[in-house]
C-alpha cells in the first residue's frame, strides 16, 4: 500500500472583499488487489407456461404449484419418518421394505420436481368425466377442476404419480 500527500490551495473572498488563502492537506491511499474475483452465477429456472388460461387462472396455478411443492416435500418428510403407521397403511397398504422404498422413491422424485415449470393447459381437457391429466412423459397439466389452490395443488401431486419420470412406469 502506498500513501501520497497532496496540498490543495484555494482562495476565498472574505465578507470585507479581501482574499484569503485556504490550504487543505489530502492524503490518498492506494491498495493493490490480486487474484480472481468470485462471480455469482445465476441458475436459470424454467417457468410455467399457460395455454388458454385467464389471468386469474394463471395466478391461481402459480399459487397451486407452490402449494403442491410444499405438499410433496411434506409428504416425503412424513413418509421417511412414519413407515408403518395407520396413515401409511391406509394410503400405501401393508408395510414391506420394497413398498416403502417405492413410496419414498416416488415422493422423492415428485418432491424434486419443479411444479412451477409445468405447462398448464386450461382449454383442452374435453373428455367426459376427466377432470385432470398429465402426459406420461412430459409435464403438461390439463384440468377441468374448479380452480382453487387446494383442488389444483392436490391434483398436481396426484397426477405427477402418473408421469413416467416419477414412477418409472405408465399408469
C-alpha positions, 0 to 999 in steps of 0.5 A: 500500500502506498500513501501520497500527500497532496496540498490543495490551495484555494482562495476565498473572498472574505465578507470585507472583499479581501482574499484569503488563502485556504490550504487543505492537506489530502492524503490518498491511499492506494491498495493493490488487489490480486487474484480472481474475483468470485462471480455469482452465477445465476441458475436459470429456472424454467417457468410455467407456461399457460395455454388458454388460461385467464389471468386469474387462472394463471395466478391461481396455478402459480399459487397451486404449484407452490402449494403442491411443492410444499405438499410433496416435500411434506409428504416425503418428510412424513413418509421417511419418518412414519413407515408403518403407521395407520396413515401409511397403511391406509394410503400405501397398504401393508408395510414391506421394505420394497413398498416403502422404498417405492413410496419414498422413491416416488415422493422423492422424485415428485418432491424434486420436481419443479411444479412451477415449470409445468405447462398448464393447459386450461382449454383442452381437457374435453373428455367426459368425466376427466377432470385432470391429466398429465402426459406420461412423459412430459409435464403438461397439466390439463384440468377441468377442476374448479380452480382453487389452490387446494383442488389444483395443488392436490391434483398436481401431486396426484397426477405427477404419480402418473408421469413416467419420470416419477414412477418409472412406469405408465399408469 
